[in-house]
Amino acid sequence: MNYSLFSYPPYHTLMPVTHFSTLLFEQAKKYGERPALFSRDNTTKTWTPLSWNSFAEKTKKTALALLANGVMPGQTVAIYAQNMAENFFIDYADYAIRAVSVPLFATASVAQLIYILNDAGVKLLFVGEQTQYDNALEALQQIPTLQQIVVIDSTVELHDESHSIHFSEFVENRQASTLEEELLRRQQAANKDDLALIMYTSGTTGEPKGVMLKHSSFIEAMTIHDEVIPYFTEADRSIAFLPLSHILERTWCYYCFYKGAQVYVNLRPQEVQSALKEIRPTSMCSVPRFWEKVYQGVKEHIDSFSPAMKGLVVWALALGEIYNLNYLRLGKKPPLWLKLRYQFVDKLIFAKVKKTVGIENANIFPVAGAALDDSINTFLRSMGLPIVIGYGLTETTATVTCFRETNYKIGTVGKIMPNVEARIGDDNEIQLKGKTITSGYYNKPEATAAAFIDGWFRTGDAGKFDEEGNLILIERIKDLFKTSNGKYIAPQQLEIKLGTDKHIDQVAVIGDQRNYVTAIIVPNMNELHQFAVKNQLAELKEDTLLQHPTVISFYTTLIEALQKDMATYEKIKKFTLIKKAFSIETGELTSTLKLRRAIIQQNYHQQIEAMYH
């Protein structure tokens, strides 16, 4: 069997890595009263800092409380909450006593909660707000191991005090003060091969699988990021915007703490736009959808300009592309005439746009989880925004590849991380080796065995390396369609293209074993209502509007334009507009917002069949 192999030269360690059991306490000695964490006080509408000393003290109290409650080395402790500072107190407390953190998405259903807590054998569960607490109580009787629920939000009303306690009361357990020697013993006994985290993948098909990640995987992730992004330092400040139950956000926050950078914990994702303007961060992890919306907003603003101003912006973007992509990207020094012109358009246009969004201090903005359209990437990079595209999985402790500061290539997901090996196997599958790779799935030996071949982890993603070592993603292998005509279709490619337009909110492409491609489309309802007003259709009800010939004609023209560069057999031939967005609650999206096609096809079976008959 022939394989295409690629690996990065061995790295050298830039700084010693401290085990996670003591990392936080070592950082507190170094930084003292310097702010480490910020949480938003919605009453005063201000961000409240927490110093490194206080961070370490709260983590220590949590660790002692866990010991007082009998948590043993290797025992699982689950966290079912929104992004809150307490997530980190619990995580690092777990690590200090050699327990294992099990993060759950705050949006997880009762059924998912029951499955995961039973699978992980959880005895102690931390929950965030009233919704999570109520779900936990509903699930309690179906989880034999679960003994106690600790509620982080002090305003949550407790309905079952025999099993429930508020976090503030939990950490003030008076027995805890006698256990400091045991805490020290646990920290001294900590081993890099200890299991740190079991993170359940939501999965686009099948039941969740608990990905096991050791401390050694996180230590390695910290070290190799030092090699790749040395420009990220303790001077940076990052917003925790993605759910902390997402491997990218959790690992990135760990890296921030490792570097001594500040983390602003954003409680509600929908508030991120106001948070950006309040914090004006240097960094923030995100998925492509965030930048698609930024792009759409900026483009819409540009469209409102006068022809003369619009022409100036087009010129500025062309100039920005030459400056940022043709020179800085390649590590070349721009000529003086270009530098001066770029400084002019940056001050006149780009800086104002970035300041309006709150991203004028950008140092690094990691983006992963799906593909970002090349035109959007080019647009943002032309404005001088350091969008760092990467690729990774929960099973790889996040980053496998990413853009470097120079010599990155649009259309790829960057070069392989140091000390990670990659090869291209059968069906163009990306296969990996390295210290950041999972040891397997919790309680699932058969799934673990199926995930590896000859010691290589099978990602399930198809890709290829170009001549410079950049990885190009082709598609999820299981997500490829084969039409009844024998043609292979990559649905995500179409979905990304259509998703760049402001009139389209969500798209699910259909076509496996069919003789042509169709789509279920969720329009941007605000844009659709504006279209209705302009076309004297404002009096129509939404259901009628979605089927009106004028609307269908508009979307037909729009879709044809968006897919004009696609092969004929790849193009969407028919589509159905729906008003209800795909959601986690309906099961149509995973917790990381990926489409569950099987559920969508089941929920819209009638509409899909109508497009083929």
SEPA-502452 format. One record per residue (C-alpha): residue number from 1; residue in three letters; x, y, z. Coordinates in Angstrom, 1 decimal. Each point is the difference from the previous one (the first is absolute). Layout:
  nr rest     xx     yy     zz
 NUM  ALA      X      Y      Z
...
//
This chain:
  nr rest     xx     yy     zz
   1  MET    0.0    0.0    0.0
   2  ASN    1.4    3.4   -1.0
   3  TYR   -0.3    3.0    2.3
   4  SER    0.9    3.7   -0.5
   5  LEU    1.9    1.0    3.2
   6  PHE    0.7    3.4    1.4
   7  SER    1.5    1.1    3.3
   8  TYR    1.5    3.2    1.5
   9  PRO    3.6    0.1    1.2
  10  PRO    0.3   -0.7    3.7
  11  TYR   -0.5    3.1    2.2
  12  HIS    2.2    1.2    2.8
  13  THR   -1.7    1.0    3.3
  14  LEU   -0.1    3.7    0.4
  15  MET   -0.9   -0.1    3.7
  16  PRO   -0.5   -2.7    2.6
  17  VAL   -3.5   -1.3    0.2
  18  THR   -1.6   -0.3    3.5
  19  HIS   -2.4   -2.9    0.7
  20  PHE   -3.6    1.2    0.1
  21  SER   -0.4   -1.1    3.6
  22  THR    2.3    2.9    1.1
  23  LEU    0.0    2.3   -3.0
  24  LEU   -2.6    2.5    1.4
  25  PHE    1.8    0.2    3.3
  26  GLU    3.4    0.6   -1.6
  27  GLN   -1.6    2.8   -2.2
  28  ALA   -1.5    1.6    3.1
  29  LYS    3.5    0.2    1.6
  30  LYS    1.3    1.7   -3.2
  31  TYR   -2.9    2.4   -0.7
  32  GLY   -1.5    0.6    3.5
  33  GLU   -2.7    2.7   -0.2
  34  ARG    0.1    0.4   -3.7
  35  PRO   -3.5   -0.7   -1.5
  36  ALA   -0.3   -3.5   -1.5
  37  LEU   -3.8   -0.4   -0.6
  38  PHE   -2.8    2.4   -0.6
  39  SER   -3.7   -0.6    0.4
  40  ARG   -2.8    2.4   -1.0
  41  ASP   -2.2    1.5    2.7
  42  ASN   -3.3    0.5   -1.9
  43  THR   -1.3    2.3    2.8
  44  THR    2.8    2.5   -0.4
  45  LYS    0.8   -1.0   -3.6
  46  THR    3.7   -0.1    0.8
  47  TRP    2.6   -2.8   -0.1
  48  THR    1.2   -1.1    3.4
  49  PRO    3.6   -1.1    0.3
  50  LEU    1.3   -3.0    1.9
  51  SER    3.7    0.0    0.9
  52  TRP    2.3   -2.9   -0.4
  53  ASN    0.2   -0.3    3.8
  54  SER   -3.8   -0.1    0.3
  55  PHE   -0.3   -2.4   -2.9
  56  ALA    2.5   -2.4    1.8
  57  GLU   -1.8    0.5    3.3
  58  LYS   -3.4   -0.8   -1.4
  59  THR    1.4   -3.0   -1.8
  60  LYS    1.7   -1.3    3.2
  61  LYS   -3.3    0.4    1.9
  62  THR   -1.8   -2.0   -2.7
  63  ALA    2.7   -2.7    0.1
  64  LEU   -0.3   -0.3    3.8
  65  ALA   -3.8   -0.2   -0.3
  66  LEU    0.3   -2.8   -2.6
  67  LEU    2.3   -1.9    2.4
  68  ALA   -2.4    0.6    2.9
  69  ASN   -2.7   -1.6   -2.2
  70  GLY    2.1   -3.1   -0.6
  71  VAL    1.0    0.6   -3.6
  72  MET    2.8   -2.5   -0.8
  73  PRO    2.8    0.0   -2.6
  74  GLY   -1.4   -1.0   -3.3
  75  GLN   -3.6    0.8    1.0
  76  THR   -2.1    2.0   -2.5
  77  VAL   -1.5    3.4    0.9
  78  ALA   -2.4    1.4   -2.6
  79  ILE   -0.7    3.7   -0.8
  80  TYR   -3.3    0.9   -1.7
  81  ALA    0.1    3.8   -0.3
  82  GLN    0.3    3.0   -2.2
  83  ASN    3.4    1.8   -0.2
  84  MET    0.7    1.0    3.6
  85  ALA    3.1    0.7    2.0
  86  GLU   -0.9   -3.0    2.2
  87  ASN    0.6   -2.3   -2.9
  88  PHE    3.7    0.7    0.5
  89  PHE    0.0   -0.3    3.8
  90  ILE   -1.6   -3.4   -0.4
  91  ASP    2.4   -1.1   -2.8
  92  TYR    3.2    0.9    1.7
  93  ALA   -1.3   -1.3    3.4
  94  ASP   -0.7   -3.3   -1.7
  95  TYR    3.5    0.0   -1.4
  96  ALA    1.5    0.9    3.4
  97  ILE   -1.5   -3.1    1.6
  98  ARG    0.4   -2.2   -3.1
  99  ALA   -3.7   -0.2   -0.8
 100  VAL   -1.4    0.0   -3.6
 101  SER   -2.1    2.9   -1.4
 102  VAL   -3.0   -0.9   -2.2
 103  PRO   -1.3    3.2   -1.6
 104  LEU   -3.5    0.0   -1.5
 105  PHE   -1.6    2.6   -2.3
 106  ALA   -2.4    2.2    1.8
 107  THR   -2.5   -0.7   -2.7
 108  ALA    0.1   -3.8    0.5
 109  SER   -3.4   -1.6    0.3
 110  VAL   -1.2   -2.1    3.0
 111  ALA    0.5   -3.2   -2.2
 112  GLN    3.6    1.0   -0.8
 113  LEU    0.7    0.9    3.6
 114  ILE   -1.3   -3.5    1.1
 115  TYR    2.1   -1.8   -2.6
 116  ILE    3.3    1.9    0.7
 117  LEU   -0.2   -0.1    3.8
 118  ASN   -0.9   -3.7    0.0
 119  ASP    2.8   -0.8   -2.5
 120  ALA    2.6    2.0    2.0
 121  GLY   -1.2   -1.3    3.4
 122  VAL   -0.4    3.5    1.4
 123  LYS   -0.7    0.5    3.7
 124  LEU    0.4    3.7    0.3
 125  LEU   -1.5    2.5   -2.5
 126  PHE    0.5    3.7   -0.2
 127  VAL   -2.8    2.0   -1.8
 128  GLY   -0.2    3.6   -1.1
 129  GLU   -3.5    1.5    0.0
 130  GLN   -3.6   -0.9    0.6
 131  THR   -0.5   -1.8   -3.3
 132  GLN    3.0   -2.3    0.6
 133  TYR   -1.0   -0.6    3.6
 134  ASP   -3.6   -0.9   -0.9
 135  ASN    1.3   -2.4   -2.7
 136  ALA    2.3   -1.6    2.5
 137  LEU   -2.8   -0.5    2.5
 138  GLU   -2.1   -1.6   -2.8
 139  ALA    2.8   -2.3   -0.9
 140  LEU    1.0   -0.8    3.6
 141  GLN   -2.1   -3.1    0.5
 142  GLN    1.4   -1.6   -3.2
 143  ILE    3.7    0.5    1.0
 144  PRO    0.7   -2.5    2.8
 145  THR    3.5    1.3    0.7
 146  LEU   -0.9    3.7    0.3
 147  GLN    0.1    1.0    3.7
 148  GLN    0.2    3.8    0.0
 149  ILE   -0.8    3.0   -2.2
 150  VAL    2.0    3.2    0.7
 151  VAL   -1.7    3.2   -1.4
 152  ILE    2.3    2.8   -1.1
 153  ASP   -2.5    2.8   -0.4
 154  SER   -1.0    1.1    3.5
 155  THR   -3.4    1.2   -1.2
 156  VAL   -1.1   -3.5   -1.1
 157  GLU   -2.9   -1.3    2.2
 158  LEU    0.9   -3.4    1.4
 159  HIS   -2.9   -2.5   -0.1
 160  ASP    1.8   -3.0    1.5
 161  GLU    2.4    1.0    2.7
 162  SER    0.8   -3.6    0.9
 163  HIS    1.8   -0.2   -3.3
 164  SER    0.7    3.6   -0.7
 165  ILE    2.3    2.8    1.4
 166  HIS    1.1    3.4   -1.3
 167  PHE    3.6    0.3   -1.0
 168  SER    0.8    2.7    2.6
 169  GLU   -1.1   -2.3    2.7
 170  PHE    1.7   -3.0   -1.5
 171  VAL    3.5    1.7    0.0
 172  GLU   -0.4    1.2    3.6
 173  ASN   -0.2   -3.5    1.3
 174  ARG    1.7    0.2    3.5
 175  GLN    1.5   -3.5   -0.3
 176  ALA    2.0    1.2   -3.0
 177  SER    2.6    1.9    2.0
 178  THR    1.3   -3.3    1.5
 179  LEU    0.8   -1.4   -3.4
 180  GLU    2.9    2.2   -1.2
 181  GLU    2.5   -2.7    0.6
 182  GLU   -2.0   -2.4   -2.2
 183  LEU   -0.2    2.7   -2.7
 184  LEU    3.8    0.3    0.1
 185  ARG    0.4   -3.8   -0.2
 186  ARG   -2.3   -0.1   -3.1
 187  GLN    1.9    2.8   -1.7
 188  GLN    3.3   -1.7    0.7
 189  ALA   -1.3   -3.3   -1.3
 190  ALA   -1.4    1.5   -3.2
 191  ASN    1.2   -1.8   -3.2
 192  LYS    0.0    1.3   -3.5
 193  ASP   -1.8   -3.1   -1.1
 194  ASP   -2.9    0.7    2.4
 195  LEU   -3.3    0.4   -1.9
 196  ALA   -0.9    3.7    0.1
 197  LEU   -3.2    0.3   -2.0
 198  ILE   -2.8   -2.1   -1.6
 199  MET   -1.6    2.2   -2.6
 200  TYR   -3.0   -1.5   -1.7
 201  THR   -0.3    0.6   -3.7
 202  SER   -3.6    0.9   -1.0
 203  GLY    0.4   -1.9   -3.2
 204  THR   -1.9    0.5   -3.3
 205  THR   -1.2   -3.6    0.3
 206  GLY   -0.2   -2.5    2.8
 207  GLU    0.3    0.3    3.7
 208  PRO    2.6    2.3    1.7
 209  LYS    3.5   -1.3    0.5
 210  GLY    2.2    1.1    3.0
 211  VAL    3.3    1.1   -1.4
 212  MET    2.8   -0.7    2.6
 213  LEU    2.7    2.6    0.2
 214  LYS    3.0   -0.3    2.3
 215  HIS    1.9    2.7    1.7
 216  SER    2.9   -0.8   -2.3
 217  SER   -2.2    0.9   -3.0
 218  PHE   -0.7    3.4    1.4
 219  ILE    3.6    0.6    1.1
 220  GLU    1.0   -0.9   -3.6
 221  ALA   -2.6    2.4   -1.4
 222  MET    1.3    2.9    2.1
 223  THR    3.6   -0.7   -1.1
 224  ILE   -0.6   -0.3   -3.7
 225  HIS   -2.1    3.2   -0.1
 226  ASP    3.0    1.8    1.5
 227  GLU    1.9   -1.0   -3.0
 228  VAL   -2.6    1.1   -2.5
 229  ILE   -1.4    3.2    1.5
 230  PRO    2.8    1.5    2.1
 231  TYR   -1.6    3.5   -0.5
 232  PHE   -2.9   -1.0    2.4
 233  THR    1.1    1.2    3.4
 234  GLU   -1.1    0.9    3.5
 235  ALA   -0.9    3.4   -1.4
 236  ASP   -2.9   -1.5   -2.0
 237  ARG   -3.6   -0.1    1.1
 238  SER   -2.5   -2.5   -1.4
 239  ILE   -3.8   -0.4    0.1
 240  ALA   -1.3   -3.5    0.8
 241  PHE   -2.8    0.2   -2.6
 242  LEU   -0.4   -3.6   -1.2
 243  PRO   -1.4   -2.4    2.6
 244  LEU    2.6   -1.3    2.4
 245  SER   -1.3   -3.4   -0.8
 246  HIS    1.5    0.5   -3.5
 247  ILE    3.6   -1.4   -0.2
 248  LEU    1.3    3.1   -1.8
 249  GLU   -1.2    2.5    2.6
 250  ARG    1.0   -2.1    3.0
 251  THR    3.5   -0.7   -1.3
 252  TRP    0.5    3.6   -1.1
 253  CYS   -1.0    1.2    3.5
 254  TYR    2.4   -2.5    1.5
 255  TYR    2.7    1.5   -2.2
 256  CYS   -0.9    3.5    1.1
 257  PHE    0.5   -0.9    3.6
 258  TYR    3.2   -1.8   -0.8
 259  LYS    1.3    3.2   -1.7
 260  GLY   -1.4    2.3    2.7
 261  ALA   -2.4    1.7   -2.4
 262  GLN   -3.4    1.3    1.2
 263  VAL   -3.3   -1.8   -0.7
 264  TYR   -3.3    1.8   -0.1
 265  VAL   -2.8   -2.6    0.6
 266  ASN   -2.9    0.7   -2.3
 267  LEU   -3.1   -1.5    1.6
 268  ARG   -2.4    0.2   -3.0
 269  PRO    1.1   -0.4   -3.6
 270  GLN   -2.6    2.4   -1.3
 271  GLU    1.6    2.8    2.0
 272  VAL    3.4   -0.3   -1.7
 273  GLN   -0.5    3.0   -2.2
 274  SER   -0.4    2.3    3.0
 275  ALA    2.8   -1.8    1.9
 276  LEU    2.4    0.7   -2.9
 277  LYS   -0.7    3.7    0.2
 278  GLU    0.4    0.0    3.8
 279  ILE    3.2   -2.1    0.1
 280  ARG    1.6    0.7   -3.4
 281  PRO    2.0   -3.2    0.3
 282  THR    3.2   -1.0   -1.7
 283  SER   -1.3   -3.6   -0.5
 284  MET   -3.1   -2.1   -0.3
 285  CYS   -0.7   -3.5   -1.2
 286  SER   -3.0   -0.4   -2.3
 287  VAL   -1.6   -2.1   -2.6
 288  PRO   -0.3    1.3   -3.6
 289  ARG   -3.7    1.0    0.4
 290  PHE    1.1    2.9    2.3
 291  TRP    2.3    1.4   -2.7
 292  GLU   -2.6   -0.6   -2.7
 293  LYS   -2.4    2.2    1.9
 294  VAL    2.7    2.7    0.5
 295  TYR    0.7   -0.2   -3.8
 296  GLN   -3.7    0.3   -0.8
 297  GLY   -0.4    3.0    2.3
 298  VAL    3.0    1.8   -1.4
 299  LYS   -1.0   -0.7   -3.6
 300  GLU   -3.5    1.2    0.7
 301  HIS    1.4    3.2    1.4
 302  ILE    2.2    0.5   -3.0
 303  ASP   -3.0   -0.6   -2.3
 304  SER   -1.6    3.1    1.5
 305  PHE    2.8    2.3   -1.0
 306  SER    0.0    2.4   -2.9
 307  PRO    1.5   -1.3   -3.2
 308  ALA    3.1    2.1    0.5
 309  MET    0.5   -1.2    3.6
 310  LYS   -0.7   -3.6   -1.1
 311  GLY    2.7    0.3   -2.7
 312  LEU    2.4    1.3    2.7
 313  VAL   -0.7   -3.1    2.2
 314  VAL    0.5   -2.4   -3.0
 315  TRP    3.4    1.7   -0.7
 316  ALA    0.9   -0.2    3.7
 317  LEU   -0.8   -3.7    0.2
 318  ALA    2.1   -0.7   -3.2
 319  LEU    2.8    2.0    1.5
 320  GLY   -0.4   -1.9    3.3
 321  GLU    0.2   -3.3   -1.8
 322  ILE    3.3    1.0   -1.7
 323  TYR    1.5    1.3    3.3
 324  ASN   -1.1   -2.8    2.3
 325  LEU   -0.1   -3.0   -2.3
 326  ASN    2.5    0.7   -2.7
 327  TYR    2.6    1.4    2.4
 328  LEU   -0.4   -0.5    3.7
 329  ARG   -1.4   -3.5   -0.5
 330  LEU    3.1   -1.0   -1.8
 331  GLY    2.3    1.7    2.5
 332  LYS    1.0    2.7   -2.6
 333  LYS    0.5    3.6    0.9
 334  PRO   -2.6    2.2   -1.8
 335  PRO    1.4    2.9   -2.1
 336  LEU   -0.3    3.4    1.6
 337  TRP   -2.7    1.2   -2.4
 338  LEU   -2.2   -3.0    0.8
 339  LYS    0.6    0.4    3.8
 340  LEU   -1.0    3.6   -0.1
 341  ARG   -3.2   -0.6   -2.0
 342  TYR   -0.9   -2.9    2.2
 343  GLN    0.4    2.1    3.1
 344  PHE   -2.3    2.6   -1.5
 345  VAL   -2.8   -2.5   -0.9
 346  ASP    0.5   -1.8    3.3
 347  LYS   -0.5    3.2    2.0
 348  LEU   -2.8    1.3   -2.3
 349  ILE   -2.0   -3.3   -0.3
 350  PHE    1.3   -3.2    1.5
 351  ALA    0.7    1.3    3.5
 352  LYS   -3.4    1.6    0.3
 353  VAL   -1.8   -3.2   -1.1
 354  LYS    2.1   -2.1    2.5
 355  LYS   -0.7    2.5    2.8
 356  THR   -3.8   -0.1   -0.8
 357  VAL    0.1   -3.8    0.6
 358  GLY    2.4    0.2    2.9
 359  ILE    2.9   -1.9   -1.6
 360  GLU    2.5    2.8   -0.6
 361  ASN    2.5   -1.5    2.5
 362  ALA    0.1   -3.4   -1.8
 363  ASN    3.1   -2.1    0.5
 364  ILE   -1.3   -3.5   -0.8
 365  PHE   -3.5   -1.2   -0.8
 366  PRO    0.0   -3.9   -0.3
 367  VAL   -2.8   -1.4   -2.1
 368  ALA   -0.9   -3.7   -0.3
 369  GLY   -2.9   -2.4    0.1
 370  ALA   -1.0    0.4   -3.7
 371  ALA    1.4    1.5   -3.2
 372  LEU    0.0    3.8   -0.4
 373  ASP   -0.7    1.1   -3.6
 374  ASP    3.2    1.1   -1.7
 375  SER   -1.5    3.4   -1.2
 376  ILE   -0.9    0.9    3.6
 377  ASN    3.4   -1.0    1.3
 378  THR    1.7    2.1   -2.7
 379  PHE   -2.4    2.9    0.8
 380  LEU    0.9   -0.1    3.7
 381  ARG    3.7   -0.5   -0.5
 382  SER    0.0    2.9   -2.5
 383  MET   -1.3    2.2    2.9
 384  GLY    3.0   -1.2    2.1
 385  LEU   -2.0   -2.3    2.3
 386  PRO    2.2   -2.9    1.2
 387  ILE   -2.5   -2.8   -0.7
 388  VAL    1.9   -3.3    0.8
 389  ILE   -1.8   -2.9   -1.7
 390  GLY    0.6   -3.4    1.7
 391  TYR   -1.1   -3.6   -0.1
 392  GLY   -0.5   -2.4    2.8
 393  LEU   -2.3   -2.3    1.9
 394  THR   -0.9   -0.7    3.6
 395  GLU    2.0   -3.2   -0.4
 396  THR    3.1    2.0   -0.8
 397  THR   -0.2    2.5    2.9
 398  ALA   -1.0    2.6   -2.6
 399  THR    2.7    1.3   -2.4
 400  VAL    1.4   -2.3   -2.6
 401  THR    0.9    2.6   -2.6
 402  CYS   -0.2    3.8   -0.1
 403  PHE    1.2    3.1   -1.8
 404  ARG    3.4    1.3    0.8
 405  GLU    0.7    3.7    0.4
 406  THR    1.5    0.0   -3.5
 407  ASN   -0.2   -2.3   -3.0
 408  TYR   -3.5   -1.1    0.7
 409  LYS   -2.2   -0.8   -3.0
 410  ILE   -3.6    0.9   -0.5
 411  GLY   -2.0   -3.1   -0.9
 412  THR    1.9   -2.2    2.4
 413  VAL   -0.2   -0.6    3.8
 414  GLY    3.7    0.6    0.4
 415  LYS    3.0   -2.1    0.8
 416  ILE    0.2   -2.9    2.4
 417  MET    0.8    0.8    3.7
 418  PRO    3.5   -0.9    1.3
 419  ASN    0.5   -3.5    1.2
 420  VAL   -3.3   -1.2   -1.7
 421  GLU    0.2   -2.5   -2.8
 422  ALA   -2.5   -0.2   -2.8
 423  ARG   -0.6   -2.3   -2.9
 424  ILE   -2.6   -0.3   -2.7
 425  GLY   -1.5   -3.5    0.0
 426  ASP   -2.7   -1.8   -2.0
 427  ASP   -2.9    2.2   -1.3
 428  ASN    2.4    3.0    0.6
 429  GLU   -0.6   -0.4    3.8
 430  ILE    2.1    2.2    2.2
 431  GLN    1.7   -2.2    2.6
 432  LEU    2.1    1.2    3.0
 433  LYS    2.5   -0.9    2.6
 434  GLY    1.3    2.0    2.9
 435  LYS   -0.1    0.8    3.7
 436  THR   -3.2    2.1   -0.4
 437  ILE   -2.0   -2.9   -1.4
 438  THR   -2.6   -1.6    2.3
 439  SER    0.7   -3.4    1.6
 440  GLY   -3.5   -1.0   -1.0
 441  TYR   -3.7    0.2    0.8
 442  TYR   -1.2   -0.6    3.6
 443  ASN   -1.7   -3.3    0.5
 444  LYS    0.0   -0.7   -3.7
 445  PRO    2.8   -2.4   -0.9
 446  GLU   -1.6   -0.9   -3.4
 447  ALA   -0.3    3.7   -1.0
 448  THR    3.6    0.5    1.1
 449  ALA    1.3   -2.9   -2.0
 450  ALA   -1.9    1.3   -3.1
 451  ALA    1.4    3.5    0.4
 452  PHE    3.6   -1.2   -0.5
 453  ILE    1.9   -1.8   -2.8
 454  ASP    3.5   -1.2    0.6
 455  GLY    0.3    2.5    2.9
 456  TRP   -1.3    3.0   -2.1
 457  PHE   -3.1    1.8    1.0
 458  ARG   -2.6    0.1   -2.8
 459  THR   -1.6    3.5   -0.1
 460  GLY   -2.8   -0.9   -2.4
 461  ASP    0.9    3.2   -2.0
 462  ALA    1.3   -0.1   -3.5
 463  GLY    2.9    2.2   -0.9
 464  LYS    3.3    0.5   -1.9
 465  PHE    3.3    1.9    0.5
 466  ASP    1.2    2.4   -2.6
 467  GLU    3.6    0.3   -1.0
 468  GLU    0.8    2.4    2.8
 469  GLY   -1.5   -2.2    2.7
 470  ASN   -3.3    1.8    0.5
 471  LEU   -3.0   -2.2    0.7
 472  ILE   -3.0    0.4   -2.3
 473  LEU   -3.3   -1.4    1.4
 474  ILE   -2.2   -1.8   -2.5
 475  GLU   -2.9   -1.1    2.0
 476  ARG   -1.2   -2.2    2.8
 477  ILE    0.2   -3.5   -1.5
 478  LYS   -3.3   -1.1    1.4
 479  ASP   -1.6    3.3   -1.1
 480  LEU    0.8   -0.5   -3.7
 481  PHE   -3.0   -0.7   -2.2
 482  LYS   -0.1   -2.3   -3.0
 483  THR   -2.8    0.8   -2.4
 484  SER   -1.8   -2.7   -1.8
 485  ASN    2.0    1.0   -3.0
 486  GLY    3.2   -1.0    1.8
 487  LYS    1.2    3.6    0.6
 488  TYR    1.5    0.9    3.4
 489  ILE   -1.3    3.2    1.6
 490  ALA    1.5    1.9    2.9
 491  PRO   -3.0    1.6    1.7
 492  GLN    2.0    2.3    2.4
 493  GLN    1.6    1.7   -3.0
 494  LEU   -3.5    1.0   -1.2
 495  GLU   -1.2    0.9    3.5
 496  ILE    3.0    2.3    0.5
 497  LYS   -0.5    1.8   -3.3
 498  LEU   -3.7    0.6    0.6
 499  GLY    0.6    1.0    3.6
 500  THR    2.1    3.0   -1.0
 501  ASP   -3.0    1.8   -1.2
 502  LYS   -2.0    2.3    2.4
 503  HIS   -3.3   -1.4   -1.3
 504  ILE    0.8   -3.5    1.1
 505  ASP    0.2   -1.1    3.7
 506  GLN    0.4   -3.8   -0.2
 507  VAL    0.3   -2.6   -2.7
 508  ALA   -0.3   -3.8    0.0
 509  VAL    1.0   -1.6   -3.3
 510  ILE   -1.7   -3.3   -1.0
 511  GLY    1.1   -2.4   -2.8
 512  ASP    1.3   -3.3    1.2
 513  GLN   -1.2   -2.8   -2.4
 514  ARG   -2.2    2.6   -1.8
 515  ASN    0.3    1.0   -3.6
 516  TYR    0.5    3.7    0.7
 517  VAL    0.8    2.3    3.0
 518  THR   -2.6    1.9    2.0
 519  ALA    0.0    2.1    3.1
 520  ILE   -2.0    1.0    3.1
 521  ILE    0.7    3.7    0.5
 522  VAL   -0.8    2.3    3.0
 523  PRO   -0.1    3.6   -1.3
 524  ASN    1.2    2.9    2.1
 525  MET   -3.5    1.0    1.0
 526  ASN    0.9    3.7    0.6
 527  GLU    1.3    0.3   -3.5
 528  LEU   -3.0   -1.9   -1.4
 529  HIS   -2.4    2.5    1.7
 530  GLN    1.9    2.9   -1.5
 531  PHE   -0.2   -1.7   -3.4
 532  ALA   -3.8   -0.4    0.6
 533  VAL   -0.5    3.7    0.7
 534  LYS    1.9    1.0   -3.1
 535  ASN   -2.0   -2.4   -2.2
 536  GLN   -3.5    0.8    1.5
 537  LEU   -0.2   -3.3    1.7
 538  ALA    0.1    1.2    3.6
 539  GLU   -3.6   -0.9    0.7
 540  LEU    0.6   -3.7   -0.6
 541  LYS    0.4   -2.5    2.8
 542  GLU    3.5   -1.5    0.3
 543  ASP   -1.1   -3.5   -1.2
 544  THR   -1.6    1.5   -3.1
 545  LEU    3.0    2.3   -0.6
 546  LEU    2.4   -2.9    0.0
 547  GLN   -1.9   -1.6   -2.9
 548  HIS   -0.8    3.2   -2.0
 549  PRO    1.3   -0.1   -3.6
 550  THR    1.8    3.3    0.4
 551  VAL    2.0   -1.3    3.0
 552  ILE    0.7   -3.3   -1.6
 553  SER    1.2    1.8   -3.1
 554  PHE    2.3    2.2    2.0
 555  TYR    1.6   -2.9    1.9
 556  THR    0.3   -2.0   -3.2
 557  THR    2.0    2.8   -1.6
 558  LEU    2.0    0.5    3.2
 559  ILE    0.9   -3.7    0.3
 560  GLU    0.9   -0.3   -3.6
 561  ALA    2.4    3.0    0.3
 562  LEU    1.6   -1.4    3.2
 563  GLN    0.7   -3.4   -1.6
 564  LYS    1.0    1.2   -3.4
 565  ASP    3.6   -1.5    0.3
 566  MET   -1.3   -3.4    1.0
 567  ALA   -0.3   -2.9   -2.4
 568  THR   -3.5   -0.6   -1.4
 569  TYR   -0.5   -3.3    1.9
 570  GLU    1.0    1.7    3.3
 571  LYS   -2.5    2.9   -0.3
 572  ILE   -3.2    0.2    2.0
 573  LYS   -2.9   -0.6   -2.4
 574  LYS   -2.9    0.5    2.4
 575  PHE   -0.4    1.4    3.4
 576  THR   -2.6    0.5    2.7
 577  LEU   -0.1    3.1    2.3
 578  ILE   -1.0   -0.6    3.6
 579  LYS   -0.4    2.6    2.8
 580  LYS    1.0   -2.0    3.0
 581  ALA    3.8   -0.1    0.5
 582  PHE    1.8   -3.2    0.6
 583  SER    0.8   -0.3    3.7
 584  ILE    1.6   -2.1    2.7
 585  GLU   -3.3   -0.4    1.7
 586  THR   -1.6   -1.7   -3.0
 587  GLY    3.1   -2.2   -0.4
 588  GLU    0.8    1.5   -3.4
 589  LEU    3.2    1.5    1.2
 590  THR    2.7   -1.5    2.2
 591  SER    1.2    2.0    3.0
 592  THR    2.8    1.4   -2.1
 593  LEU   -2.6    1.1   -2.6
 594  LYS    0.8   -2.6   -2.7
 595  LEU   -2.9   -1.3   -2.1
 596  ARG   -1.5   -3.4    0.9
 597  ARG   -1.2   -0.9   -3.5
 598  ALA   -1.8   -3.1    1.0
 599  ILE   -2.2    1.9    2.4
 600  ILE   -0.6    2.8   -2.5
 601  GLN   -1.0   -2.5   -2.7
 602  GLN   -2.3   -1.7    2.5
 603  ASN   -1.6    3.3    1.1
 604  TYR   -0.4    1.3   -3.5
 605  HIS   -0.7   -3.3   -1.8
 606  GLN   -3.2    1.2   -1.6
 607  GLN    1.6    3.2   -1.4
 608  ILE    3.1   -1.9   -1.3
 609  GLU   -2.1   -2.7   -1.7
 610  ALA   -2.1    2.7   -1.7
 611  MET    3.2    1.5   -1.5
 612  TYR    0.7   -3.4   -1.7
 613  HIS   -3.5   -0.7   -1.2
//
